[in-house]
């Protein structure tokens, strides 16, 4: 009779290396950073959600659902 598989006797494989970083499709028009100047011209409402990150680049707070929704509208 075979032993049932339980968490204690389940074989566990430890990854030997980190998975490769995900990359965007080569034809994706949003490679790199978003052009917030252009996006703000397309949808001025985006300006109220645009902030400057510590590197001095324009971005939004991606944990703010309203900011993300507005960015998607601009795109």
Secondary structure as UniProt FT lines:
FT   TURN            7..9
FT   TURN            26..27
FT   TURN            29..30
FT   HELIX           36..42
FT   HELIX           44..49
FT   STRAND          50..52
FT   TURN            54..55
FT   STRAND          58..60
FT   TURN            62..63
FT   HELIX           65..74
//
